[in-house]
Amino acid sequence: MLYQIPVRGYYYLWRFMIDIKYQGKSYSTKAIEKVITKIKKNPKAKAIKLSLVKMDGSAEPFYRKFGFEFTGEIRHEQHIMKLSLR
């Protein structure tokens, strides 16, 4: 689920889930690559943000593979990560 305001270049990956029976089959990698590629086509897009709970087994390593980094922001006990596009 992607919250977006393209005219303002704002993108927030609200939920990204792959059913457990499809995990480990590269679907998540292919899907997030397509999301990033689509967003990059908007010249106003500067970044993609998302949030996660820091804990063992979180998706942090997955998102880091694509260049997402923690911003230092915390909202609702979730840490914000951002991928800069420019």
MDAnalysis code that builds the backbone (N, CA, C; Angstrom):
import MDAnalysis as mda
import numpy as np

u = mda.Universe.empty(258, n_residues=86, atom_resindex=np.repeat(np.arange(86), 3), trajectory=True)
u.add_TopologyAttr("name", ["N", "CA", "C"] * 86)
u.add_TopologyAttr("resid", np.arange(1, 87))
u.add_TopologyAttr("resname", ["MET", "LEU", "TYR", "GLN", "ILE", "PRO", "VAL", "ARG", "GLY", "TYR", "TYR", "TYR", "LEU", "TRP", "ARG", "PHE", "MET", "ILE", "ASP", "ILE", "LYS", "TYR", "GLN", "GLY", "LYS", "SER", "TYR", "SER", "THR", "LYS", "ALA", "ILE", "GLU", "LYS", "VAL", "ILE", "THR", "LYS", "ILE", "LYS", "LYS", "ASN", "PRO", "LYS", "ALA", "LYS", "ALA", "ILE", "LYS", "LEU", "SER", "LEU", "VAL", "LYS", "MET", "ASP", "GLY", "SER", "ALA", "GLU", "PRO", "PHE", "TYR", "ARG", "LYS", "PHE", "GLY", "PHE", "GLU", "PHE", "THR", "GLY", "GLU", "ILE", "ARG", "HIS", "GLU", "GLN", "HIS", "ILE", "MET", "LYS", "LEU", "SER", "LEU", "ARG"])
u.atoms.positions = np.array([
    [0.846, -1.165, 0.000],
    [0.000, 0.000, 0.000],
    [0.895, 1.232, 0.000],
    [0.672, 2.057, -0.954],
    [1.501, 3.240, -1.134],
    [0.634, 4.484, -0.989],
    [0.970, 5.335, -0.011],
    [0.304, 6.624, 0.129],
    [1.108, 7.596, -0.715],
    [0.422, 8.293, -1.610],
    [1.168, 9.163, -2.512],
    [0.408, 10.443, -2.831],
    [1.183, 11.497, -2.952],
    [0.678, 12.775, -3.451],
    [1.673, 13.180, -4.546],
    [1.529, 12.616, -5.747],
    [2.497, 12.834, -6.822],
    [2.762, 14.295, -7.163],
    [1.737, 15.143, -7.102],
    [1.950, 16.550, -7.454],
    [2.881, 17.248, -6.467],
    [2.994, 16.694, -5.271],
    [3.919, 17.245, -4.271],
    [5.184, 16.398, -4.150],
    [5.229, 15.272, -4.878],
    [6.407, 14.409, -4.822],
    [6.519, 13.628, -3.531],
    [5.386, 13.411, -2.850],
    [5.387, 12.736, -1.562],
    [4.967, 11.275, -1.712],
    [5.789, 10.369, -1.197],
    [5.506, 8.940, -1.271],
    [5.836, 8.290, 0.064],
    [4.902, 7.512, 0.570],
    [5.086, 6.820, 1.839],
    [4.606, 5.385, 1.666],
    [5.521, 4.443, 1.827],
    [5.174, 3.025, 1.727],
    [4.538, 2.621, 3.044],
    [3.231, 2.569, 3.038],
    [2.456, 2.365, 4.244],
    [2.467, 0.908, 4.673],
    [2.283, -0.004, 3.758],
    [2.339, -1.441, 4.031],
    [2.958, -2.145, 2.830],
    [3.798, -3.120, 3.129],
    [4.390, -3.945, 2.077],
    [4.460, -5.357, 2.627],
    [3.564, -6.202, 2.146],
    [3.477, -7.549, 2.706],
    [3.456, -8.592, 1.592],
    [4.161, -9.676, 1.845],
    [4.162, -10.835, 0.959],
    [3.692, -12.023, 1.798],
    [2.678, -12.707, 1.340],
    [2.163, -13.877, 2.050],
    [3.298, -14.855, 2.353],
    [3.259, -15.449, 3.504],
    [4.355, -16.317, 3.944],
    [4.659, -17.435, 2.944],
    [3.653, -17.941, 2.252],
    [3.920, -19.034, 1.310],
    [4.684, -18.569, 0.067],
    [4.759, -17.232, -0.135],
    [5.500, -16.693, -1.270],
    [6.807, -16.025, -0.868],
    [7.092, -15.986, 0.426],
    [8.330, -15.372, 0.897],
    [9.525, -16.246, 0.531],
    [10.662, -15.593, 0.309],
    [11.876, -16.319, -0.041],
    [11.967, -16.697, -1.514],
    [11.092, -16.146, -2.339],
    [11.066, -16.476, -3.768],
    [11.365, -15.265, -4.647],
    [11.918, -14.224, -4.057],
    [12.309, -12.982, -4.748],
    [11.142, -12.105, -5.174],
    [9.919, -12.447, -4.800],
    [8.776, -11.605, -5.163],
    [8.892, -10.226, -4.522],
    [9.315, -10.190, -3.266],
    [9.398, -8.896, -2.578],
    [10.452, -7.996, -3.222],
    [11.575, -8.576, -3.607],
    [12.627, -7.791, -4.262],
    [12.127, -7.226, -5.582],
    [11.497, -8.063, -6.376],
    [10.987, -7.601, -7.670],
    [9.902, -6.546, -7.497],
    [9.044, -6.749, -6.514],
    [7.949, -5.800, -6.296],
    [8.465, -4.442, -5.831],
    [9.379, -4.417, -4.862],
    [9.877, -3.129, -4.362],
    [10.684, -2.412, -5.447],
    [11.396, -3.171, -6.276],
    [12.121, -2.551, -7.397],
    [11.147, -1.859, -8.349],
    [10.010, -2.499, -8.612],
    [9.009, -1.891, -9.497],
    [8.396, -0.636, -8.875],
    [8.149, -0.671, -7.578],
    [7.605, 0.495, -6.888],
    [8.592, 1.659, -6.979],
    [9.855, 1.390, -6.675],
    [10.881, 2.439, -6.722],
    [11.022, 3.000, -8.133],
    [11.058, 2.123, -9.126],
    [11.185, 2.557, -10.520],
    [10.013, 3.442, -10.932],
    [8.802, 3.033, -10.543],
    [7.610, 3.829, -10.883],
    [7.679, 5.214, -10.245],
    [8.053, 5.280, -8.976],
    [8.112, 6.566, -8.281],
    [9.193, 7.458, -8.887],
    [10.332, 6.874, -9.246],
    [11.435, 7.657, -9.819],
    [11.041, 8.350, -11.126],
    [10.014, 7.862, -11.793],
    [9.574, 8.475, -13.046],
    [8.943, 9.846, -12.829],
    [8.518, 10.117, -11.605],
    [7.946, 11.424, -11.294],
    [9.096, 12.385, -10.979],
    [9.300, 13.414, -11.798],
    [10.408, 14.343, -11.569],
    [10.310, 15.096, -10.242],
    [9.127, 15.146, -9.639],
    [8.968, 15.830, -8.354],
    [9.324, 14.930, -7.167],
    [9.431, 13.641, -7.397],
    [9.702, 12.710, -6.300],
    [11.133, 12.879, -5.797],
    [11.241, 13.141, -4.514],
    [12.556, 13.321, -3.912],
    [12.953, 12.164, -3.012],
    [11.954, 11.474, -2.449],
    [12.243, 10.404, -1.507],
    [11.023, 9.508, -1.323],
    [11.289, 8.330, -0.778],
    [10.238, 7.413, -0.362],
    [10.491, 7.150, 1.117],
    [9.441, 7.273, 1.910],
    [9.575, 6.988, 3.332],
    [8.747, 5.763, 3.703],
    [9.133, 5.129, 4.803],
    [8.395, 4.010, 5.365],
    [8.722, 3.952, 6.846],
    [8.009, 3.125, 7.581],
    [8.302, 2.970, 8.998],
    [8.318, 1.501, 9.356],
    [9.078, 1.193, 10.402],
    [9.124, -0.177, 10.895],
    [9.496, -0.188, 12.360],
    [9.195, -1.308, 13.000],
    [9.582, -1.517, 14.388],
    [10.950, -2.184, 14.367],
    [11.912, -1.577, 15.068],
    [13.249, -2.162, 15.142],
    [13.205, -3.359, 16.082],
    [13.424, -4.546, 15.548],
    [13.454, -5.766, 16.339],
    [14.069, -6.879, 15.513],
    [14.477, -7.941, 16.173],
    [15.007, -9.087, 15.443],
    [13.956, -9.579, 14.456],
    [14.392, -9.866, 13.243],
    [13.477, -10.360, 12.227],
    [12.720, -9.277, 11.489],
    [13.020, -8.000, 11.754],
    [12.319, -6.927, 11.044],
    [12.807, -6.881, 9.596],
    [12.154, -6.065, 8.808],
    [12.503, -5.926, 7.392],
    [13.644, -4.931, 7.166],
    [14.267, -4.465, 8.239],
    [15.343, -3.482, 8.105],
    [16.421, -3.907, 7.106],
    [16.984, -5.122, 7.196],
    [18.026, -5.505, 6.220],
    [17.511, -5.493, 4.774],
    [16.273, -5.881, 4.589],
    [15.678, -5.874, 3.246],
    [15.659, -4.460, 2.683],
    [15.151, -3.507, 3.448],
    [15.062, -2.131, 2.968],
    [16.434, -1.487, 2.802],
    [17.370, -1.833, 3.655],
    [18.732, -1.292, 3.531],
    [19.382, -1.708, 2.208],
    [19.044, -2.894, 1.698],
    [19.583, -3.349, 0.400],
    [19.262, -2.365, -0.719],
    [18.167, -1.648, -0.576],
    [17.725, -0.716, -1.608],
    [18.151, 0.716, -1.322],
    [18.843, 0.923, -0.210],
    [19.349, 2.248, 0.111],
    [18.546, 3.025, 1.144],
    [17.521, 2.430, 1.721],
    [16.768, 3.100, 2.770],
    [17.648, 3.251, 4.003],
    [17.536, 4.412, 4.648],
    [18.298, 4.700, 5.860],
    [17.375, 5.298, 6.907],
    [17.700, 5.086, 8.168],
    [16.907, 5.671, 9.247],
    [17.100, 7.178, 9.267],
    [16.014, 7.898, 9.516],
    [16.058, 9.360, 9.551],
    [16.250, 9.900, 10.963],
    [16.035, 9.069, 11.960],
    [16.067, 9.520, 13.346],
    [14.678, 9.861, 13.866],
    [13.704, 9.912, 12.964],
    [12.322, 10.187, 13.363],
    [11.672, 8.916, 13.907],
    [10.804, 9.081, 14.881],
    [10.015, 7.968, 15.414],
    [8.569, 8.438, 15.483],
    [7.673, 7.655, 14.889],
    [6.236, 7.958, 14.917],
    [5.498, 6.720, 15.381],
    [4.694, 6.880, 16.390],
    [3.898, 5.763, 16.904],
    [4.774, 4.545, 17.202],
    [5.923, 4.796, 17.796],
    [6.880, 3.755, 18.195],
    [7.498, 3.029, 17.000],
    [7.389, 3.604, 15.825],
    [8.007, 3.036, 14.635],
    [9.074, 3.989, 14.113],
    [10.179, 3.414, 13.676],
    [11.304, 4.193, 13.172],
    [11.117, 4.452, 11.680],
    [11.353, 5.684, 11.275],
    [11.156, 6.101, 9.884],
    [12.442, 5.861, 9.091],
    [12.284, 5.252, 7.921],
    [13.382, 5.067, 6.992],
    [13.052, 5.856, 5.733],
    [14.109, 6.290, 5.030],
    [13.911, 7.093, 3.824],
    [14.904, 6.657, 2.756],
    [14.414, 6.609, 1.534],
    [15.252, 6.391, 0.366],
    [15.255, 7.689, -0.430],
    [16.395, 8.351, -0.483],
    [16.505, 9.583, -1.265],
    [16.601, 9.234, -2.743],
    [15.859, 9.944, -3.559],
    [15.824, 9.676, -4.997],
    [16.601, 10.709, -5.791],
    [16.997, 11.788, -5.190],
    [17.725, 12.846, -5.889],
    [19.042, 13.104, -5.213],
])
